[in-house]
Amino acid sequence: MRIKEKNLKKLIVLLLCAGLFAIFLYATLKPIVIEAQAYTLSQVSEEESVESIQSWSIVASAASSLKDSEWDGEWYSDYANYNCYAYAIGVTEWHNPGDFSDNKDAFSRTNIAGLAYAVKYDLEGLGFEEIYVGNSKPAIRSYEKLICVRRGTDDYHFMRYDASENVWYHKPSTTAVLKYKYEPSFSREWTNEYIDRNGVAHEGGHTYDSQIYYIAYSQLITEDLSLTTVKITGVNGMLTGEMEIPSALGGKTVTQIGDSAFAGQTGLTNVTIPDTITNIGNNAFYGCSDLTSITIPNSI
C-alpha cells in the first residue's frame, strides 16, 4: 500500500521532532545521572572488592590535604575493623589496652604511664618478652618492635615505628594508615586527623599532648627448656638487615635455635650467633635469600 506524499511529509516531521526531544532529554538528565553515580561511589559498601575501593580512594586522594601526616593512597576494606592500638601491636580486630590482660580499666585512665604499662601487660599476655616501657625512645635491635602512645583529655593514640624506613606510622580509629612526617616529640601536639574511605582529609576532633611513652618488645618467639634456659622457635614478623641473636631473653639464657626458627626471613643479611648457643635446628635459616654470612661460635 502506498503512503500518500502528504502523509509521508507528516511522518518525517514527527520523527524529526521526536529526535530533537530525545536530545533535549539527554542534555537535561545527564548531570543528574552523573551526580547519582558519584553518590554511589562515595558510599562503597563493605562487601565490594578491595580493588574497587582502592581504585576509588586513589583517584579521590588527589584532593587530600593532611597537616602532619602523609597517605600512600591505599584503602583496604578491613580498615573499618580495627583501631590505632590494634594496628600498633599488629592485630586486625578492634582492641583497647588491657584487653589481653587483667587491666580492663586501662582505657579510662588519665595517667599515661598507667596506660603504657597496661600495654606491657597485654604484650606479656600475648607471649612477648623483653618489654621496655619508658618516656625516652630506646635504641632497638633488629628483632625488636617499637610503638609509642600519648593521651589527650578523653582519648589515646598510638604510633608504630618502621626501622627499615626510620618513620612512624599510625591509624586513626577505623580510617586509613598514615605516615607521620615528624619524630614524635613533646613540643608538637598530635591530632587524629584522618583520611576517610573516599580519600578526603579531615582535621579530626582530638588532640594529644601528654608525655610520650615508648614500648619496645622482642619479636623472637621462645620455648622454655628449663627454669633458666630457652630455645628460639620462631619470629613474629619480618626481620631486616644485620641481626645479633641475643644471649638471653626474658631473663633466661638462649641455648638453642629451633628447626626453621628463622626460615623465610628474606630481609636478613648477616647473623651473629652468641656463644651461649649449643645447638642449631634443621633449616633454621632456610629461605633467607639475602643472607650472606653467619658467624657461628665454637660452642656449636
C-alpha positions in Angstrom: 0.0 0.0 0.0 1.4 3.4 -1.0 1.8 6.2 1.5 0.4 9.5 0.3 3.0 12.2 -0.2 1.2 14.5 2.3 1.2 11.8 5.0 4.9 10.9 4.3 5.8 14.5 5.0 3.9 14.5 8.3 5.7 11.3 9.3 9.1 12.8 8.6 8.3 15.9 10.7 7.1 13.7 13.6 10.4 11.7 13.5 12.5 14.9 13.5 10.5 16.3 16.4 11.0 13.0 18.4 14.7 13.1 17.7 15.1 16.7 18.9 13.0 15.9 22.1 15.3 12.9 22.8 18.4 15.1 22.5 16.8 17.6 24.9 16.1 15.0 27.5 19.6 13.6 27.4 21.2 17.0 27.8 18.8 17.8 30.7 19.1 14.5 32.6 22.8 13.7 32.1 24.0 15.9 35.1 21.5 14.1 37.3 22.8 10.7 36.3 26.4 11.7 36.9 25.6 13.1 40.3 23.8 9.9 41.2 26.8 7.8 40.1 29.2 10.0 42.2 27.0 9.5 45.2 27.1 5.7 44.7 30.9 5.7 44.6 31.1 7.7 47.8 29.0 5.0 49.5 31.2 2.0 48.6 29.9 -0.9 50.6 32.0 -3.3 52.8 31.0 -6.2 50.5 32.7 -4.7 47.4 36.1 -5.8 46.4 39.3 -4.3 47.9 40.4 -3.5 44.3 37.4 -1.3 43.6 37.7 0.5 47.0 41.5 1.2 46.4 40.8 2.4 42.9 38.3 5.0 44.1 40.4 6.1 47.0 43.5 6.7 44.9 41.5 8.9 42.5 39.9 10.9 45.3 43.2 11.3 47.1 44.3 14.0 44.7 42.2 16.4 46.7 43.6 15.2 50.1 45.4 17.5 52.4 46.9 16.5 55.7 48.9 18.7 58.2 51.2 16.3 60.0 51.0 13.0 58.1 51.0 11.6 54.6 48.8 9.0 52.9 50.0 6.5 50.3 46.6 6.3 48.6 45.7 2.8 49.7 42.5 1.8 51.3 41.5 -1.7 52.4 38.1 -2.8 53.5 39.3 -4.3 56.8 40.5 -0.8 58.0 37.0 -0.4 59.4 37.6 -3.3 61.7 40.4 -2.1 63.9 41.8 1.0 65.6 45.2 2.6 66.4 46.1 0.3 69.2 45.3 -2.9 67.3 47.4 -1.5 64.4 50.3 -0.7 66.7 50.5 -4.2 68.1 49.8 -5.9 64.8 46.3 -7.3 65.1 43.3 -6.6 62.9 40.4 -6.5 65.3 39.4 -3.6 67.5 41.1 -3.7 70.9 41.8 -1.3 73.8 44.8 -1.5 76.2 44.0 -4.1 78.8 42.1 -6.4 76.5 44.8 -9.1 76.7 45.4 -8.9 80.4 43.5 -8.1 83.6 43.7 -4.4 83.1 40.3 -3.7 81.6 40.1 -0.2 83.1 43.2 0.9 81.2 41.2 2.8 78.5 39.7 5.2 81.1 43.0 6.0 82.8 44.2 9.6 82.5 47.7 8.5 83.7 49.8 8.0 80.6 52.3 5.8 82.5 49.5 3.6 83.7 48.2 3.3 80.1 51.7 2.3 78.8 52.1 -0.4 81.5 48.7 -1.7 80.6 50.1 -2.3 77.1 53.1 -4.0 78.6 50.8 -6.4 80.4 48.9 -7.0 77.2 52.1 -7.9 75.4 53.1 -10.3 78.1 49.7 -11.9 77.8 50.3 -12.3 74.0 53.6 -14.1 74.8 56.1 -11.3 74.0 59.2 -10.8 76.1 62.0 -8.3 76.8 59.5 -5.4 77.1 60.7 -1.9 77.7 58.5 0.9 78.9 59.7 4.5 79.4 59.3 8.1 78.3 62.6 8.1 76.3 62.9 6.5 72.9 65.1 3.4 73.2 67.6 2.1 70.7 66.1 -1.1 69.3 67.7 -4.2 67.9 66.8 -5.8 64.6 64.5 -8.3 66.2 62.5 -5.8 68.3 59.4 -3.7 67.6 58.8 -0.2 68.9 55.5 1.7 69.5 54.6 4.8 71.3 51.4 6.2 73.0 50.1 9.6 74.0 46.9 10.7 75.8 44.5 13.6 75.3 41.7 14.7 77.6 39.4 11.7 76.7 41.3 9.6 74.2 44.6 8.0 73.4 46.6 7.5 70.2 49.4 5.0 69.2 52.1 5.0 66.6 54.2 2.2 65.3 57.9 2.6 64.2 59.3 1.2 61.0 63.0 0.8 61.5 63.6 0.0 57.8 62.3 3.4 56.8 63.1 5.3 60.0 59.5 6.6 60.1 56.4 6.3 62.3 53.0 5.1 61.1 49.6 5.4 62.7 46.0 4.6 62.0 43.4 6.9 63.5 40.4 4.8 64.6 38.9 2.9 61.7 40.4 5.1 58.9 43.5 4.8 56.6 47.1 4.1 57.8 49.1 7.3 57.7 52.9 8.1 57.7 53.8 10.7 60.4 56.1 13.3 58.9 58.0 14.0 62.2 59.8 12.4 65.0 57.3 12.2 67.9 58.2 15.0 70.4 56.5 16.7 73.4 56.8 20.1 71.6 54.4 19.0 68.8 50.8 18.0 69.6 49.3 15.0 67.9 45.9 15.1 66.3 43.6 12.5 65.0 43.5 14.0 61.5 42.4 11.2 59.1 41.6 10.1 55.6 38.2 8.7 55.1 37.3 5.9 52.7 36.7 8.4 49.9 40.2 9.8 50.1 39.1 13.0 51.8 41.2 14.5 54.6 39.7 15.6 57.9 41.2 17.6 60.8 39.7 15.3 63.4 38.4 16.3 66.8 41.0 15.2 69.3 44.5 16.4 70.3 47.1 14.5 72.4 49.5 16.5 74.5 50.7 14.3 77.3 54.1 12.8 77.7 55.0 10.3 75.1 55.7 6.7 76.4 57.6 4.2 74.3 57.1 0.4 74.5 59.7 -1.9 72.8 59.4 -5.6 72.7 61.1 -8.6 71.1 59.8 -10.3 68.0 61.5 -13.6 68.9 59.4 -16.5 70.0 60.9 -18.7 72.6 60.2 -22.0 74.3 61.3 -22.8 77.8 63.9 -25.6 78.0 64.4 -25.3 81.8 63.9 -22.8 84.6 67.0 -20.9 83.3 67.2 -21.7 79.5 65.1 -21.1 76.4 65.1 -22.0 72.7 64.2 -19.6 69.9 61.5 -21.3 67.9 60.3 -18.5 65.5 59.8 -14.9 64.7 56.7 -12.8 64.9 57.0 -10.6 61.8 59.8 -10.0 59.3 63.4 -9.1 60.2 65.7 -6.9 58.1 69.5 -6.2 57.9 72.0 -7.5 60.4 71.0 -9.3 63.5 72.9 -10.3 66.6 71.0 -13.1 68.2 70.7 -12.3 72.0 72.3 -14.5 74.6 69.4 -14.0 76.9 65.6 -13.4 76.6 63.2 -12.9 79.5 66.0 -13.3 82.0 66.8 -16.8 80.6 69.9 -17.9 78.7 69.3 -18.7 75.0 70.9 -22.1 74.3 69.2 -23.3 71.2 67.8 -22.2 67.8 64.9 -24.4 66.8 64.0 -26.0 63.5 63.1 -23.4 60.9 63.2 -20.7 63.5 64.3 -18.0 61.0 63.1 -19.7 57.8 61.8 -17.3 55.2 63.3 -14.2 56.7 64.3 -12.8 53.3 65.4 -9.4 54.7 68.2 -10.8 56.9 71.7 -10.1 55.6 74.0 -11.0 58.4 73.6 -13.1 61.6 75.9 -13.4 64.6 75.2 -16.2 67.0 76.3 -15.9 70.6 78.5 -18.5 72.4 75.6 -19.5 74.6 74.1 -21.4 71.7 75.0 -25.1 71.7 72.5 -26.4 69.1 71.0 -25.1 65.8 68.0 -27.0 64.4 67.4 -28.2 60.9 66.6 -25.5 58.3 67.0 -22.8 60.9 67.8 -20.2 58.2 66.1 -21.8 55.2 64.9 -19.4 52.6 66.8 -16.4 53.9 67.7 -15.4 50.4 69.6 -12.2 51.2 71.7 -13.8 54.0 75.4 -13.5 53.1 77.1 -14.5 56.3 76.5 -16.3 59.6 79.1 -16.0 62.5 79.0 -19.3 64.4 80.7 -19.7 67.8 83.0 -22.6 68.8 80.3 -23.7 71.3 78.4 -25.4 68.4 
